[in-house]
């Protein structure tokens, strides 16, 4: 069903919300975590219509209130999470997704941000926890502009990296904070590089 919907949406989405995706070759084969800033509910859709392989993503439970829409989201790869508590079920689903060799998309800021210079919000510790426990690469991604009707945006996918320096360490608060700082630094580097490149082209 996923690829059927993907094909169905590709032409209209690309026409109405044009986007240039740079660095698709940086997405490795097998399991990985794509860690991206979050600008709009269209972020996931744009990634889906510009890359073929199905990806799974963490979505807040409020989106599943409508049973029909919730069913559709699950078919599209959404993993429901309760952001107000430690959702053990969601954590297990994410770990299983990675263990099965699939790709997991997480927006570590936890909410949408659309500032003038697309500054990153606070990066939460979820990506670090999953990446260390599953020992899979993290792929930073940056969306340069909030998708808007007829306005072109740029999506840049950075090079994958491992958090090997944290393997074998106890996943306590200190370890997760250190690992999260590494992820935030990589995401910020990608943001600055992308914005500088776009500024030079003007």
Rosetta constraint file for C-alpha pairs under 8 A:
AtomPair CA 1 CA 5 HARMONIC 6.29 0.50
AtomPair CA 1 CA 75 HARMONIC 7.16 0.50
AtomPair CA 1 CA 76 HARMONIC 7.97 0.50
AtomPair CA 2 CA 6 HARMONIC 6.01 0.50
AtomPair CA 2 CA 54 HARMONIC 7.21 0.50
AtomPair CA 2 CA 75 HARMONIC 6.62 0.50
AtomPair CA 2 CA 76 HARMONIC 5.60 0.50
AtomPair CA 3 CA 7 HARMONIC 6.05 0.50
AtomPair CA 3 CA 52 HARMONIC 7.89 0.50
AtomPair CA 3 CA 54 HARMONIC 7.71 0.50
AtomPair CA 4 CA 8 HARMONIC 6.19 0.50
AtomPair CA 5 CA 9 HARMONIC 6.09 0.50
AtomPair CA 6 CA 10 HARMONIC 6.02 0.50
AtomPair CA 6 CA 48 HARMONIC 6.71 0.50
AtomPair CA 6 CA 49 HARMONIC 5.99 0.50
AtomPair CA 7 CA 11 HARMONIC 7.74 0.50
AtomPair CA 7 CA 49 HARMONIC 7.56 0.50
AtomPair CA 9 CA 13 HARMONIC 5.81 0.50
AtomPair CA 9 CA 49 HARMONIC 7.05 0.50
AtomPair CA 10 CA 14 HARMONIC 5.95 0.50
AtomPair CA 10 CA 49 HARMONIC 5.06 0.50
AtomPair CA 10 CA 50 HARMONIC 7.80 0.50
AtomPair CA 11 CA 15 HARMONIC 6.07 0.50
AtomPair CA 12 CA 16 HARMONIC 5.99 0.50
AtomPair CA 13 CA 17 HARMONIC 5.48 0.50
AtomPair CA 13 CA 18 HARMONIC 7.28 0.50
AtomPair CA 13 CA 46 HARMONIC 7.49 0.50
AtomPair CA 13 CA 49 HARMONIC 7.63 0.50
AtomPair CA 14 CA 18 HARMONIC 4.85 0.50
AtomPair CA 14 CA 19 HARMONIC 6.93 0.50
AtomPair CA 14 CA 46 HARMONIC 7.96 0.50
AtomPair CA 14 CA 49 HARMONIC 7.66 0.50
AtomPair CA 15 CA 150 HARMONIC 7.43 0.50
AtomPair CA 16 CA 149 HARMONIC 5.50 0.50
AtomPair CA 16 CA 150 HARMONIC 5.22 0.50
AtomPair CA 17 CA 147 HARMONIC 6.21 0.50
AtomPair CA 17 CA 148 HARMONIC 6.09 0.50
AtomPair CA 17 CA 149 HARMONIC 5.33 0.50
AtomPair CA 17 CA 150 HARMONIC 5.45 0.50
AtomPair CA 17 CA 151 HARMONIC 6.33 0.50
AtomPair CA 17 CA 152 HARMONIC 6.54 0.50
AtomPair CA 17 CA 153 HARMONIC 7.96 0.50
AtomPair CA 18 CA 150 HARMONIC 6.52 0.50
AtomPair CA 18 CA 151 HARMONIC 6.46 0.50
AtomPair CA 18 CA 152 HARMONIC 4.70 0.50
AtomPair CA 18 CA 153 HARMONIC 6.58 0.50
AtomPair CA 19 CA 46 HARMONIC 7.63 0.50
AtomPair CA 19 CA 152 HARMONIC 5.16 0.50
AtomPair CA 19 CA 153 HARMONIC 4.74 0.50
AtomPair CA 19 CA 154 HARMONIC 5.50 0.50
AtomPair CA 19 CA 155 HARMONIC 6.99 0.50
AtomPair CA 20 CA 152 HARMONIC 7.40 0.50
AtomPair CA 20 CA 153 HARMONIC 6.40 0.50
AtomPair CA 20 CA 154 HARMONIC 4.82 0.50
AtomPair CA 20 CA 155 HARMONIC 6.12 0.50
AtomPair CA 21 CA 50 HARMONIC 7.24 0.50
AtomPair CA 21 CA 154 HARMONIC 6.00 0.50
AtomPair CA 21 CA 155 HARMONIC 4.73 0.50
AtomPair CA 21 CA 156 HARMONIC 5.85 0.50
AtomPair CA 21 CA 157 HARMONIC 7.56 0.50
AtomPair CA 22 CA 154 HARMONIC 7.61 0.50
AtomPair CA 22 CA 155 HARMONIC 6.20 0.50
AtomPair CA 22 CA 156 HARMONIC 4.75 0.50
AtomPair CA 22 CA 157 HARMONIC 6.09 0.50
AtomPair CA 23 CA 27 HARMONIC 7.80 0.50
AtomPair CA 23 CA 156 HARMONIC 5.98 0.50
AtomPair CA 23 CA 157 HARMONIC 4.79 0.50
AtomPair CA 23 CA 158 HARMONIC 6.37 0.50
AtomPair CA 23 CA 159 HARMONIC 7.95 0.50
AtomPair CA 24 CA 51 HARMONIC 7.52 0.50
AtomPair CA 24 CA 157 HARMONIC 6.20 0.50
AtomPair CA 26 CA 139 HARMONIC 7.68 0.50
AtomPair CA 26 CA 157 HARMONIC 6.59 0.50
AtomPair CA 26 CA 158 HARMONIC 6.32 0.50
AtomPair CA 26 CA 159 HARMONIC 5.26 0.50
AtomPair CA 26 CA 160 HARMONIC 6.57 0.50
AtomPair CA 27 CA 32 HARMONIC 7.98 0.50
AtomPair CA 27 CA 139 HARMONIC 6.88 0.50
AtomPair CA 27 CA 157 HARMONIC 7.60 0.50
AtomPair CA 27 CA 159 HARMONIC 7.64 0.50
AtomPair CA 27 CA 160 HARMONIC 7.16 0.50
AtomPair CA 28 CA 32 HARMONIC 7.17 0.50
AtomPair CA 28 CA 160 HARMONIC 7.47 0.50
AtomPair CA 30 CA 101 HARMONIC 4.90 0.50
AtomPair CA 30 CA 102 HARMONIC 6.00 0.50
AtomPair CA 30 CA 103 HARMONIC 7.10 0.50
AtomPair CA 31 CA 98 HARMONIC 5.37 0.50
AtomPair CA 31 CA 99 HARMONIC 7.38 0.50
AtomPair CA 31 CA 100 HARMONIC 7.50 0.50
AtomPair CA 31 CA 101 HARMONIC 4.19 0.50
AtomPair CA 31 CA 102 HARMONIC 4.57 0.50
AtomPair CA 31 CA 103 HARMONIC 4.97 0.50
AtomPair CA 31 CA 104 HARMONIC 7.64 0.50
AtomPair CA 31 CA 136 HARMONIC 6.29 0.50
AtomPair CA 31 CA 137 HARMONIC 7.67 0.50
AtomPair CA 32 CA 98 HARMONIC 6.93 0.50
AtomPair CA 32 CA 101 HARMONIC 7.85 0.50
AtomPair CA 32 CA 102 HARMONIC 7.01 0.50
AtomPair CA 32 CA 103 HARMONIC 5.04 0.50
AtomPair CA 32 CA 104 HARMONIC 6.36 0.50
AtomPair CA 32 CA 136 HARMONIC 5.29 0.50
AtomPair CA 32 CA 137 HARMONIC 5.09 0.50
AtomPair CA 32 CA 138 HARMONIC 5.88 0.50
AtomPair CA 32 CA 139 HARMONIC 7.04 0.50
AtomPair CA 33 CA 103 HARMONIC 5.95 0.50
AtomPair CA 33 CA 104 HARMONIC 4.84 0.50
AtomPair CA 33 CA 105 HARMONIC 5.77 0.50
AtomPair CA 33 CA 106 HARMONIC 7.04 0.50
AtomPair CA 33 CA 127 HARMONIC 7.32 0.50
AtomPair CA 33 CA 131 HARMONIC 7.09 0.50
AtomPair CA 33 CA 136 HARMONIC 7.17 0.50
AtomPair CA 33 CA 137 HARMONIC 6.41 0.50
AtomPair CA 33 CA 138 HARMONIC 4.82 0.50
AtomPair CA 33 CA 139 HARMONIC 5.97 0.50
AtomPair CA 34 CA 103 HARMONIC 7.35 0.50
AtomPair CA 34 CA 104 HARMONIC 6.15 0.50
AtomPair CA 34 CA 105 HARMONIC 4.67 0.50
AtomPair CA 34 CA 106 HARMONIC 6.19 0.50
AtomPair CA 34 CA 138 HARMONIC 5.96 0.50
AtomPair CA 34 CA 139 HARMONIC 4.65 0.50
AtomPair CA 34 CA 140 HARMONIC 5.90 0.50
AtomPair CA 34 CA 141 HARMONIC 6.66 0.50
AtomPair CA 35 CA 105 HARMONIC 6.18 0.50
AtomPair CA 35 CA 106 HARMONIC 5.21 0.50
AtomPair CA 35 CA 107 HARMONIC 5.87 0.50
AtomPair CA 35 CA 108 HARMONIC 6.65 0.50
AtomPair CA 35 CA 127 HARMONIC 7.17 0.50
AtomPair CA 35 CA 138 HARMONIC 6.73 0.50
AtomPair CA 35 CA 139 HARMONIC 5.94 0.50
AtomPair CA 35 CA 140 HARMONIC 4.89 0.50
AtomPair CA 35 CA 141 HARMONIC 5.90 0.50
AtomPair CA 35 CA 187 HARMONIC 7.93 0.50
AtomPair CA 36 CA 105 HARMONIC 7.58 0.50
AtomPair CA 36 CA 106 HARMONIC 6.53 0.50
AtomPair CA 36 CA 107 HARMONIC 5.14 0.50
AtomPair CA 36 CA 108 HARMONIC 7.03 0.50
AtomPair CA 36 CA 140 HARMONIC 5.92 0.50
AtomPair CA 36 CA 141 HARMONIC 4.55 0.50
AtomPair CA 36 CA 142 HARMONIC 5.67 0.50
AtomPair CA 36 CA 143 HARMONIC 7.49 0.50
AtomPair CA 36 CA 187 HARMONIC 7.61 0.50
AtomPair CA 37 CA 107 HARMONIC 5.72 0.50
AtomPair CA 37 CA 108 HARMONIC 7.22 0.50
AtomPair CA 37 CA 109 HARMONIC 6.77 0.50
AtomPair CA 37 CA 112 HARMONIC 7.79 0.50
AtomPair CA 37 CA 113 HARMONIC 7.60 0.50
AtomPair CA 37 CA 120 HARMONIC 6.71 0.50
AtomPair CA 37 CA 141 HARMONIC 7.02 0.50
AtomPair CA 37 CA 142 HARMONIC 5.85 0.50
AtomPair CA 37 CA 143 HARMONIC 6.54 0.50
AtomPair CA 38 CA 43 HARMONIC 6.92 0.50
AtomPair CA 38 CA 107 HARMONIC 5.82 0.50
AtomPair CA 38 CA 109 HARMONIC 7.25 0.50
AtomPair CA 38 CA 111 HARMONIC 6.67 0.50
AtomPair CA 38 CA 112 HARMONIC 4.79 0.50
AtomPair CA 38 CA 113 HARMONIC 5.97 0.50
AtomPair CA 38 CA 143 HARMONIC 7.54 0.50
AtomPair CA 39 CA 43 HARMONIC 6.80 0.50
AtomPair CA 39 CA 112 HARMONIC 4.94 0.50
AtomPair CA 39 CA 113 HARMONIC 5.21 0.50
AtomPair CA 39 CA 114 HARMONIC 5.49 0.50
AtomPair CA 39 CA 143 HARMONIC 7.36 0.50
AtomPair CA 39 CA 145 HARMONIC 7.42 0.50
AtomPair CA 39 CA 146 HARMONIC 5.12 0.50
AtomPair CA 39 CA 147 HARMONIC 7.62 0.50
AtomPair CA 40 CA 112 HARMONIC 6.28 0.50
AtomPair CA 40 CA 146 HARMONIC 6.23 0.50
AtomPair CA 40 CA 147 HARMONIC 6.89 0.50
AtomPair CA 41 CA 45 HARMONIC 7.69 0.50
AtomPair CA 42 CA 46 HARMONIC 6.10 0.50
AtomPair CA 42 CA 147 HARMONIC 6.87 0.50
AtomPair CA 43 CA 47 HARMONIC 6.43 0.50
AtomPair CA 43 CA 143 HARMONIC 7.98 0.50
AtomPair CA 43 CA 147 HARMONIC 7.62 0.50
AtomPair CA 44 CA 48 HARMONIC 6.16 0.50
AtomPair CA 45 CA 49 HARMONIC 6.28 0.50
AtomPair CA 46 CA 50 HARMONIC 6.22 0.50
AtomPair CA 47 CA 51 HARMONIC 6.07 0.50
AtomPair CA 48 CA 52 HARMONIC 6.73 0.50
AtomPair CA 48 CA 53 HARMONIC 7.86 0.50
AtomPair CA 48 CA 54 HARMONIC 7.24 0.50
AtomPair CA 48 CA 55 HARMONIC 7.59 0.50
AtomPair CA 54 CA 77 HARMONIC 7.44 0.50
AtomPair CA 54 CA 103 HARMONIC 7.65 0.50
AtomPair CA 55 CA 77 HARMONIC 6.32 0.50
AtomPair CA 55 CA 102 HARMONIC 6.94 0.50
AtomPair CA 55 CA 103 HARMONIC 5.11 0.50
AtomPair CA 55 CA 104 HARMONIC 5.92 0.50
AtomPair CA 55 CA 105 HARMONIC 6.80 0.50
AtomPair CA 56 CA 76 HARMONIC 7.64 0.50
AtomPair CA 56 CA 77 HARMONIC 4.36 0.50
AtomPair CA 56 CA 78 HARMONIC 5.72 0.50
AtomPair CA 56 CA 79 HARMONIC 7.03 0.50
AtomPair CA 56 CA 97 HARMONIC 7.64 0.50
AtomPair CA 56 CA 102 HARMONIC 7.54 0.50
AtomPair CA 56 CA 103 HARMONIC 6.06 0.50
AtomPair CA 56 CA 104 HARMONIC 4.77 0.50
AtomPair CA 56 CA 105 HARMONIC 5.94 0.50
AtomPair CA 57 CA 77 HARMONIC 6.18 0.50
AtomPair CA 57 CA 78 HARMONIC 5.01 0.50
AtomPair CA 57 CA 79 HARMONIC 5.92 0.50
AtomPair CA 57 CA 104 HARMONIC 5.43 0.50
AtomPair CA 57 CA 105 HARMONIC 4.50 0.50
AtomPair CA 57 CA 106 HARMONIC 5.97 0.50
AtomPair CA 58 CA 78 HARMONIC 5.82 0.50
AtomPair CA 58 CA 79 HARMONIC 4.83 0.50
AtomPair CA 58 CA 80 HARMONIC 6.19 0.50
AtomPair CA 58 CA 81 HARMONIC 6.59 0.50
AtomPair CA 58 CA 104 HARMONIC 7.82 0.50
AtomPair CA 58 CA 105 HARMONIC 6.78 0.50
AtomPair CA 58 CA 106 HARMONIC 5.92 0.50
AtomPair CA 58 CA 107 HARMONIC 7.86 0.50
AtomPair CA 59 CA 63 HARMONIC 7.21 0.50
AtomPair CA 59 CA 78 HARMONIC 5.91 0.50
AtomPair CA 59 CA 79 HARMONIC 5.80 0.50
AtomPair CA 59 CA 80 HARMONIC 5.17 0.50
AtomPair CA 59 CA 81 HARMONIC 6.03 0.50
AtomPair CA 60 CA 64 HARMONIC 7.86 0.50
AtomPair CA 60 CA 80 HARMONIC 5.78 0.50
AtomPair CA 60 CA 81 HARMONIC 5.12 0.50
AtomPair CA 60 CA 82 HARMONIC 6.11 0.50
AtomPair CA 60 CA 83 HARMONIC 6.56 0.50
AtomPair CA 61 CA 65 HARMONIC 7.31 0.50
AtomPair CA 61 CA 80 HARMONIC 5.18 0.50
AtomPair CA 61 CA 81 HARMONIC 5.32 0.50
AtomPair CA 61 CA 82 HARMONIC 5.52 0.50
AtomPair CA 61 CA 83 HARMONIC 7.79 0.50
AtomPair CA 63 CA 69 HARMONIC 7.85 0.50
AtomPair CA 63 CA 70 HARMONIC 6.77 0.50
AtomPair CA 64 CA 69 HARMONIC 6.47 0.50
AtomPair CA 64 CA 70 HARMONIC 4.12 0.50
AtomPair CA 64 CA 71 HARMONIC 7.78 0.50
AtomPair CA 64 CA 73 HARMONIC 7.71 0.50
AtomPair CA 64 CA 80 HARMONIC 7.55 0.50
AtomPair CA 65 CA 69 HARMONIC 7.87 0.50
AtomPair CA 65 CA 70 HARMONIC 6.73 0.50
AtomPair CA 66 CA 70 HARMONIC 5.86 0.50
AtomPair CA 67 CA 71 HARMONIC 6.05 0.50
AtomPair CA 68 CA 72 HARMONIC 6.33 0.50
AtomPair CA 69 CA 73 HARMONIC 6.16 0.50
AtomPair CA 70 CA 74 HARMONIC 6.32 0.50
AtomPair CA 71 CA 75 HARMONIC 6.39 0.50
AtomPair CA 72 CA 76 HARMONIC 6.29 0.50
AtomPair CA 73 CA 77 HARMONIC 6.41 0.50
AtomPair CA 73 CA 78 HARMONIC 5.29 0.50
AtomPair CA 74 CA 78 HARMONIC 4.74 0.50
AtomPair CA 74 CA 79 HARMONIC 6.65 0.50
AtomPair CA 79 CA 90 HARMONIC 6.64 0.50
AtomPair CA 79 CA 93 HARMONIC 7.17 0.50
AtomPair CA 79 CA 94 HARMONIC 7.43 0.50
AtomPair CA 80 CA 90 HARMONIC 6.40 0.50
AtomPair CA 81 CA 87 HARMONIC 6.30 0.50
AtomPair CA 81 CA 90 HARMONIC 5.44 0.50
AtomPair CA 82 CA 86 HARMONIC 7.42 0.50
AtomPair CA 82 CA 87 HARMONIC 5.80 0.50
AtomPair CA 82 CA 90 HARMONIC 7.98 0.50
AtomPair CA 83 CA 87 HARMONIC 7.51 0.50
AtomPair CA 87 CA 91 HARMONIC 6.35 0.50
AtomPair CA 88 CA 92 HARMONIC 6.20 0.50
AtomPair CA 89 CA 93 HARMONIC 6.24 0.50
AtomPair CA 90 CA 94 HARMONIC 6.17 0.50
AtomPair CA 91 CA 95 HARMONIC 6.22 0.50
AtomPair CA 92 CA 96 HARMONIC 6.08 0.50
AtomPair CA 93 CA 97 HARMONIC 6.12 0.50
AtomPair CA 94 CA 98 HARMONIC 6.45 0.50
AtomPair CA 94 CA 104 HARMONIC 7.32 0.50
AtomPair CA 94 CA 130 HARMONIC 7.78 0.50
AtomPair CA 95 CA 99 HARMONIC 6.05 0.50
AtomPair CA 95 CA 130 HARMONIC 6.78 0.50
AtomPair CA 95 CA 134 HARMONIC 6.96 0.50
AtomPair CA 96 CA 100 HARMONIC 6.03 0.50
AtomPair CA 97 CA 101 HARMONIC 6.77 0.50
AtomPair CA 97 CA 102 HARMONIC 5.54 0.50
AtomPair CA 97 CA 103 HARMONIC 7.23 0.50
AtomPair CA 97 CA 104 HARMONIC 7.13 0.50
AtomPair CA 98 CA 102 HARMONIC 5.22 0.50
AtomPair CA 98 CA 103 HARMONIC 6.47 0.50
AtomPair CA 98 CA 104 HARMONIC 6.92 0.50
AtomPair CA 98 CA 134 HARMONIC 6.86 0.50
AtomPair CA 98 CA 136 HARMONIC 7.75 0.50
AtomPair CA 99 CA 134 HARMONIC 6.97 0.50
AtomPair CA 106 CA 127 HARMONIC 7.00 0.50
AtomPair CA 107 CA 111 HARMONIC 7.45 0.50
AtomPair CA 108 CA 122 HARMONIC 7.90 0.50
AtomPair CA 108 CA 123 HARMONIC 5.13 0.50
AtomPair CA 108 CA 124 HARMONIC 5.16 0.50
AtomPair CA 108 CA 125 HARMONIC 7.38 0.50
AtomPair CA 108 CA 126 HARMONIC 6.85 0.50
AtomPair CA 108 CA 127 HARMONIC 6.65 0.50
AtomPair CA 109 CA 120 HARMONIC 7.35 0.50
AtomPair CA 109 CA 121 HARMONIC 5.46 0.50
AtomPair CA 109 CA 122 HARMONIC 5.47 0.50
AtomPair CA 109 CA 123 HARMONIC 4.73 0.50
AtomPair CA 109 CA 124 HARMONIC 5.93 0.50
AtomPair CA 110 CA 123 HARMONIC 7.73 0.50
AtomPair CA 110 CA 124 HARMONIC 7.04 0.50
AtomPair CA 113 CA 118 HARMONIC 7.14 0.50
AtomPair CA 113 CA 119 HARMONIC 7.79 0.50
AtomPair CA 113 CA 120 HARMONIC 7.40 0.50
AtomPair CA 113 CA 121 HARMONIC 7.09 0.50
AtomPair CA 114 CA 118 HARMONIC 5.79 0.50
AtomPair CA 114 CA 119 HARMONIC 7.97 0.50
AtomPair CA 114 CA 145 HARMONIC 7.66 0.50
AtomPair CA 114 CA 146 HARMONIC 6.45 0.50
AtomPair CA 115 CA 119 HARMONIC 6.30 0.50
AtomPair CA 118 CA 144 HARMONIC 6.84 0.50
AtomPair CA 118 CA 145 HARMONIC 7.33 0.50
AtomPair CA 118 CA 191 HARMONIC 7.99 0.50
AtomPair CA 120 CA 188 HARMONIC 7.25 0.50
AtomPair CA 123 CA 180 HARMONIC 6.98 0.50
AtomPair CA 123 CA 184 HARMONIC 6.18 0.50
AtomPair CA 124 CA 180 HARMONIC 7.12 0.50
AtomPair CA 125 CA 129 HARMONIC 6.31 0.50
AtomPair CA 125 CA 176 HARMONIC 6.15 0.50
AtomPair CA 125 CA 177 HARMONIC 6.92 0.50
AtomPair CA 125 CA 180 HARMONIC 5.67 0.50
AtomPair CA 126 CA 130 HARMONIC 6.27 0.50
AtomPair CA 127 CA 131 HARMONIC 5.94 0.50
AtomPair CA 127 CA 138 HARMONIC 7.99 0.50
AtomPair CA 127 CA 180 HARMONIC 7.50 0.50
AtomPair CA 128 CA 132 HARMONIC 6.03 0.50
AtomPair CA 128 CA 163 HARMONIC 7.96 0.50
AtomPair CA 128 CA 176 HARMONIC 6.23 0.50
AtomPair CA 128 CA 179 HARMONIC 5.74 0.50
AtomPair CA 128 CA 180 HARMONIC 5.53 0.50
AtomPair CA 128 CA 183 HARMONIC 7.41 0.50
AtomPair CA 129 CA 133 HARMONIC 6.07 0.50
AtomPair CA 129 CA 171 HARMONIC 7.44 0.50
AtomPair CA 129 CA 176 HARMONIC 6.61 0.50
AtomPair CA 130 CA 134 HARMONIC 5.86 0.50
AtomPair CA 130 CA 135 HARMONIC 7.88 0.50
AtomPair CA 131 CA 135 HARMONIC 5.36 0.50
AtomPair CA 131 CA 136 HARMONIC 5.38 0.50
AtomPair CA 131 CA 137 HARMONIC 6.64 0.50
AtomPair CA 131 CA 138 HARMONIC 6.73 0.50
AtomPair CA 131 CA 162 HARMONIC 7.74 0.50
AtomPair CA 131 CA 163 HARMONIC 7.06 0.50
AtomPair CA 132 CA 136 HARMONIC 7.29 0.50
AtomPair CA 132 CA 163 HARMONIC 6.33 0.50
AtomPair CA 132 CA 164 HARMONIC 7.54 0.50
AtomPair CA 132 CA 166 HARMONIC 6.73 0.50
AtomPair CA 132 CA 167 HARMONIC 6.09 0.50
AtomPair CA 133 CA 167 HARMONIC 7.84 0.50
AtomPair CA 135 CA 162 HARMONIC 7.39 0.50
AtomPair CA 135 CA 163 HARMONIC 7.57 0.50
AtomPair CA 135 CA 164 HARMONIC 7.56 0.50
AtomPair CA 135 CA 167 HARMONIC 7.59 0.50
AtomPair CA 136 CA 162 HARMONIC 6.69 0.50
AtomPair CA 137 CA 160 HARMONIC 5.72 0.50
AtomPair CA 137 CA 161 HARMONIC 5.22 0.50
AtomPair CA 137 CA 162 HARMONIC 4.68 0.50
AtomPair CA 137 CA 163 HARMONIC 7.47 0.50
AtomPair CA 138 CA 160 HARMONIC 5.34 0.50
AtomPair CA 138 CA 161 HARMONIC 5.40 0.50
AtomPair CA 138 CA 162 HARMONIC 6.22 0.50
AtomPair CA 139 CA 157 HARMONIC 7.09 0.50
AtomPair CA 139 CA 158 HARMONIC 6.13 0.50
AtomPair CA 139 CA 159 HARMONIC 6.09 0.50
AtomPair CA 139 CA 160 HARMONIC 4.33 0.50
AtomPair CA 139 CA 161 HARMONIC 6.63 0.50
AtomPair CA 140 CA 157 HARMONIC 6.12 0.50
AtomPair CA 140 CA 158 HARMONIC 5.19 0.50
AtomPair CA 140 CA 159 HARMONIC 7.02 0.50
AtomPair CA 140 CA 160 HARMONIC 6.95 0.50
AtomPair CA 140 CA 183 HARMONIC 7.94 0.50
AtomPair CA 140 CA 186 HARMONIC 6.85 0.50
AtomPair CA 140 CA 187 HARMONIC 5.62 0.50
AtomPair CA 140 CA 190 HARMONIC 7.41 0.50
AtomPair CA 141 CA 155 HARMONIC 7.17 0.50
AtomPair CA 141 CA 156 HARMONIC 5.68 0.50
AtomPair CA 141 CA 157 HARMONIC 4.44 0.50
AtomPair CA 141 CA 158 HARMONIC 5.85 0.50
AtomPair CA 141 CA 187 HARMONIC 7.05 0.50
AtomPair CA 141 CA 190 HARMONIC 7.47 0.50
AtomPair CA 142 CA 155 HARMONIC 5.72 0.50
AtomPair CA 142 CA 156 HARMONIC 5.26 0.50
AtomPair CA 142 CA 157 HARMONIC 6.56 0.50
AtomPair CA 142 CA 187 HARMONIC 7.28 0.50
AtomPair CA 142 CA 190 HARMONIC 6.69 0.50
AtomPair CA 142 CA 191 HARMONIC 6.03 0.50
AtomPair CA 142 CA 194 HARMONIC 7.85 0.50
AtomPair CA 143 CA 153 HARMONIC 7.39 0.50
AtomPair CA 143 CA 154 HARMONIC 6.07 0.50
AtomPair CA 143 CA 155 HARMONIC 4.51 0.50
AtomPair CA 143 CA 156 HARMONIC 6.56 0.50
AtomPair CA 144 CA 153 HARMONIC 6.27 0.50
AtomPair CA 144 CA 154 HARMONIC 5.35 0.50
AtomPair CA 144 CA 155 HARMONIC 6.13 0.50
AtomPair CA 144 CA 156 HARMONIC 7.89 0.50
AtomPair CA 144 CA 191 HARMONIC 7.67 0.50
AtomPair CA 144 CA 194 HARMONIC 7.37 0.50
AtomPair CA 144 CA 195 HARMONIC 7.14 0.50
AtomPair CA 145 CA 153 HARMONIC 5.29 0.50
AtomPair CA 145 CA 154 HARMONIC 6.78 0.50
AtomPair CA 146 CA 153 HARMONIC 7.14 0.50
AtomPair CA 147 CA 151 HARMONIC 6.95 0.50
AtomPair CA 147 CA 152 HARMONIC 7.35 0.50
AtomPair CA 147 CA 153 HARMONIC 6.25 0.50
AtomPair CA 148 CA 152 HARMONIC 7.66 0.50
AtomPair CA 156 CA 190 HARMONIC 7.87 0.50
AtomPair CA 156 CA 194 HARMONIC 7.17 0.50
AtomPair CA 158 CA 190 HARMONIC 6.70 0.50
AtomPair CA 163 CA 167 HARMONIC 7.11 0.50
AtomPair CA 163 CA 179 HARMONIC 7.05 0.50
AtomPair CA 166 CA 175 HARMONIC 7.13 0.50
AtomPair CA 166 CA 179 HARMONIC 7.19 0.50
AtomPair CA 169 CA 175 HARMONIC 7.30 0.50
AtomPair CA 170 CA 175 HARMONIC 7.08 0.50
AtomPair CA 171 CA 175 HARMONIC 5.71 0.50
AtomPair CA 171 CA 176 HARMONIC 6.26 0.50
AtomPair CA 172 CA 176 HARMONIC 6.28 0.50
AtomPair CA 173 CA 177 HARMONIC 6.03 0.50
AtomPair CA 174 CA 178 HARMONIC 6.21 0.50
AtomPair CA 175 CA 179 HARMONIC 6.15 0.50
AtomPair CA 176 CA 180 HARMONIC 5.88 0.50
AtomPair CA 177 CA 181 HARMONIC 6.12 0.50
AtomPair CA 178 CA 182 HARMONIC 6.60 0.50
AtomPair CA 179 CA 183 HARMONIC 6.51 0.50
AtomPair CA 180 CA 184 HARMONIC 6.08 0.50
AtomPair CA 181 CA 185 HARMONIC 6.07 0.50
AtomPair CA 182 CA 186 HARMONIC 6.31 0.50
AtomPair CA 183 CA 187 HARMONIC 6.22 0.50
AtomPair CA 184 CA 188 HARMONIC 6.03 0.50
AtomPair CA 185 CA 189 HARMONIC 6.09 0.50
AtomPair CA 186 CA 190 HARMONIC 6.31 0.50
AtomPair CA 187 CA 191 HARMONIC 6.20 0.50
AtomPair CA 188 CA 192 HARMONIC 6.19 0.50
AtomPair CA 189 CA 193 HARMONIC 6.08 0.50
AtomPair CA 190 CA 194 HARMONIC 5.99 0.50
AtomPair CA 191 CA 195 HARMONIC 6.15 0.50
AtomPair CA 192 CA 196 HARMONIC 5.97 0.50
AtomPair CA 193 CA 197 HARMONIC 6.12 0.50
AtomPair CA 194 CA 198 HARMONIC 6.20 0.50
AtomPair CA 195 CA 199 HARMONIC 6.07 0.50
AtomPair CA 196 CA 200 HARMONIC 6.30 0.50
AtomPair CA 197 CA 201 HARMONIC 6.53 0.50
AtomPair CA 198 CA 202 HARMONIC 6.74 0.50
